[in-house]
């Protein structure tokens, strides 16, 4: 077993059970990509077992803080079983959910989502990559499912020195899968959709939006970054008369149109606009339009801490225009999925947008990812999705 020795005082994060060791904390030692290494403090005492990644600034990702634990096939079977056991307690209103959420489930670099009878796995770290075949077998055994599709095509793999890869790892068949969420019917293409096919982390927030539309008597909705129409369906289910769905992807909006029909809503109730959302908002301001409710769910603007300042400007511009378009007493549901932008900073950004727009509002609710995308006490960096419901005063 190869050993990583840390520099003096660099063990403090591991003592708090934080699962990352950065390259600058290491005094000596190394290993092959994904190899299990013993992590020691500068005095030689044991800290953790982890997976070594020679290409990443996160040089080691921790598997276990238990010195007696062995990182083998049984280890992955136990961790997967524990992750699944947690999900059974959540009463998730869908047959699509996240089963493994990386560091939060003690399996750094591994994402596993279930869509009906298909599992979709992402191996995003050198350690997860090294144990890929073992993990696939463990997933099949734990769930009883016979089809596992791999979506290891995220750009973060490049930081691990890994090439992108996508395809069936177990079983075969069509990649389009029918799912049900809150009683709404959706079709997800696990080979082509964003992330693993759909934004499962917004599941609960879509139901929350439906309820705000229903209880607030909202009639007109602007759905920015509409993707395949999840928030549009929520708005119509809540009784909205008209939804304007804006997205830069024509194929995504075509699927959204099919989802509207699949759930029995009138096609005329939704206007589909292929456009950059910021440009769309500028155009609606020129036209003098207003909306009773607006949803902003943009892609990640800050890939790392180095991009936060630029991302803050982009979030502010987006929210400033949306607040100007919002009717009095209207509802803005706005999100950031940039992990480098924490909830406090996002609040400040939206507040600054309101000041520039000359708009004040009540913060009616703070939002986060659905609970099958958990954040742990020891790994607050896992809290990537945050949102606000703002009521214009």
N, C-alpha and C positions, 0 to 999 in steps of 0.2 A: 504494500500500500504506500503510495507516494504521499509526501507531507508538504503542507504549506505552512510556513512560519510567518506570523505577523510581526509588524514593527511594534515597538513599545507603545502601550496605551491604545492600540488599534482594535483591541478585543471588545471594547465597550458596547458597540452596536450588537455584536453577537451575544454578549451577556444579556442584552434586552431581547434576545431572540429575533433580531432582524435578520432576514435570510440572504443578505447580499454582502459580499466582500469585494471592495473595489481594488483595482490594480495598485493604486498608491498606498494601500495598507499592507502590502505584502513585502516582507523582507527577503525571503528566498523560497524556492520550491516551485514546482510546476507539474505538468502532466499533459497527457494527450487530450484532444477535444472530447469533452463529455466524461472523461475518466473520473471515477470517484477518488477523492483525496481526503486525507485527514488534515483538519485545520487546527493549528496550535497557536497559543499565545506566545509571546516572545520568551517566556520562561519554560516553554515546553508542555504546559498542561493542555489537555484536550478541550476543544471548543465545539467542534461540529464535524459532520461528514458533509461533503459538498461535491458538486460537479464542476470540474475545471473547464474554463473557456479561454484559450489563449488569445483569441481575437477580440474579445469584448472588454470594455472598461469595467463591466461587472465581471470580475475575473473568476469568482466562484459563487455559485448559487447553492444554498444549503438544502440538503435532503433531510438531515436529522441532527438534533442536538443531544441525542442519546448515544453515549459511547458504546453501549452494548448492542446497538442495533446494526444489522447488516443490510447493505443496500443490494438487494437481490430481487428475484421475481416475487417472493412472498411480501417483501416490503411494498412493492407497487400494488399488489392485490389488496393489502391492508389499507393503504391510503385511498385507493379508489372506493373500497367498501365504506370507509368512513365518510367520504364525500357524498356518496349516494344516500347514506343514512341521514345525513343532514337535510338533503333535499326532500326526503319523504315527510319531514315535519312541516313543510312550508305551505301545503295545500295550494299548489300552483294551478291557476285556472287555465291550463293549456297542456297540450301534449308535446310542446316544444319548450325546452328549458336547458340551462347550463348545468352540467353534471360535475365538471372539474374547472376550477377557476385559479389555475396557476399557484402562485405563492400562498394565496389564502387557504388552499387545500393541501399545502405541504408538498406540492408538485410543481416547482417553478418551471415556467416555460411550457407548460401543458395546458391547453384549453380543449375541453370536450363539450359539445352541445348535442342534445338529442332533438331530432325532428321526427316525431311519430316513431317509425320503426328503423330510422337511420341515425347512426352516430356520425358526427363530424368532428375530427380531431385536428388540432394544430400543434405541431412540435416546433416551438419557437426558440429553444435554447439548445446548446450543445449537449447538455445532460439529457434532456427529453429526447433528442435525436438519437443518442447512443442507445437508449432503452426502448426505442420505438416499437419494435416487434413484440417485446415482452408486454408493453403497455396495451397494444392492440388486443393481444390474447386475453389480458386481464379484464379489459373493458367488455369484450364479448362474453366472458364467463360471468361477470358480475351483473350484466344487464339481460343476458339471454338473447341479445340481438345478433343478427348474422351479417349485417352490412355496416362497414365502417369506411367513410370517405375521408381522405386526408386533404386539408386545405392549408398546407404549410407554404403558403405563397405570400405571407406578409413581409413587408420590407425589413422588419426588425431582425429577420434571420440573417441579413447581410452583416449586421453588427456581430453576429456569432460566427462569421466566416462560413455560413451555410447558403447554399443555393435554394431557390424556391422550388416547390414540388407540389403537385396536386393530382389526385386520382384515387381509385378504389384501393384500399388496403386489405379489405375483407369483403367478400361478396361482390356483387355487380348489379347493374340494372339502371333504370332511369334516375337521373339526378334531381328531377323535380318531385317534391314531396308535398302532400297536402297536410296542413296542420289546422288546428282550431285554437283560437285564443279569445277568451271571454265570450265564447259562442260565435265569434266571427270566423269565417272561413278564409284561409290564405293558402297560396301556393308558393313554395320556396324552392329556388334552384340552388342546391348546396354547392354546385360547381362554379356558379357565376356570381352569386349575390355577394354583397358586402360582408365583411367579417367571415362568418361561417355560413352566410346565406340570408340572415335577417338580424334586426336589432332587437334581440331578446331582452337586453338590459332595459329597454323602454316599456316593457309589457305593462307594468303597474301604472306607469305614468300615462299610458294611453287610456286606461280605465279611469284614472283621475280626471283627465281632460274631458272624457265623455260626461262625467258627473258634473263638472263645472259648466259645460254647455247646457246640460239638461236643467240644472238648478238655477242657472243665471239667465235663462231665456235668450241665449245667444242665437242669432240668426245667421250672421255672416262670419266666415272664418278664412284667414289666410294661413295656409300650411306651407311654411318655408322649408326648403330641403326635404321635400315630401317623400322622396324615395318611392317605395311601392305602396304608399297610401295608408299606412297604419293609423296615423293621426286623423286623416281624412275620414276613414271609416268610423273612428271614435266620435268625431264631430257629428257625422250623420246619425249615428246610433243615439247620440244625445239630443237629436232634434234640430240640428242646424239646417237652415233652408238652402244655403249655398256655401261651397268650399272652393276657394281658389288654391290649387296645388301647384307650387313652383319648384322645379328641379332642373339642373343642367343636363340630366340624363333622360333622353327620349325613351330608351328601352325601359327604364324604371317607371316612368309615367305610363307607358303602355301597359305594364303589369298592374300598376295602380288602377287603371281604368277597368281592367278585367276583374280586379278585386271588388271594385264598386258594384259591378254587375253580379258577381258571384254572391254577394251578400244582400241582393235584392233592392239596392238603392237605384234611383233614377240617374242615368248618365248625365242628364241636364243639370243635376244638382251640383256637379263638380266641373270646374273649369281647369283644364290642364295646360300649364304654361311651361314650355321648355326655355329656360333662361337662367342666367346667373342670378341668385337670389338678391344680392345687393343691387344689381342693375334693375331687377324687377321692383324692388322697394322704391328706388329713385323714380322710376316711371309712374308708380301709383301715387307718389307725392305730387308729381307734376299734374297728374290727372285729377287730383283732389279727392281721391277715394279714401274711404275709411272702413275699418273692420271692427266687429264686436269682439273678436278674439284672434290672436296671432300666435302661432307656434314657430319657434326658431330652434332647429335641431341641426346645427352645422357640423361639418366634419372637424376632425382635430386640427386646430390652428397652430398649436405649439407641440412639436415633436419632442422637445427637450426644454430644459430651463433656459437654454441660450435663445430660444425663440419666443419667450414669454412677452417681451415688450412689444414685438411686432404683432403677436396674437392679441394682446390687450387692445391695441388700436383697431384691429379687425372686428373683435367682439363689440367694442364701443360703437363703431360706425353702424354695424348691423342693428344693434339694439336702439340706437338713437333714431334711426329711420323708422323702425317698427313702432316705437313709442309715439312718434309723430302721427303715424297712420292709425293708431288705436283710438276708437271712439271713447267718449267720456264713460267711465265705469266699465270700460272694456278690460279684457283679460289677456295678459301676455304670459305665455309659458315659454321660458327661454332656458337654453342649456349650453353647457360646455363639456366636451368629453376629453379635453386636454388635461392629462394628469398633472402637468407642470403648473396649471392654473388651479389653485386650491379654492375652496368654497368662499373663504373670506375675500380673496382677491376678485373672484367673479362678482360677488356682491358689490364691491367697490367699482368695478368696471360698469356694471349696469346702472349704479347710482350716478356715475359720471355721465353716462349716456342720457339719463333722465335730466340731469342739470343742463346739458347742452341742448336737449330738445325742449327745455322749458316745461317739463312734465314731472309731476310727483306721483307717487303711487304707494299703496299698501303692499307690503310683502305678505301675501296671504299664506304662502307655504314654501318650504324648502324641499327640494326633490333630490333623489339619488337613484342609483341603479336598483333593479329588482333584487330581492334577497338571495336569489340563487347566484348572484354575482357579489359575494360577500367581501367586506373589508375586515381585517383582523386588527386587534389591539397592537400587535407587534409590527404591523406592516401598513401604516397609514397611507403610503404611496399607492396602495391598491384602490383608493377612493378616487377614481378618475372621472366619473360622471356626476355632475352636480347641476342643479337647476333651480329656478325661482318661478313662482306664480306671482305676478305683479298685477294689482288692480289699479287702473288709472283713476286718479282722484280728480 
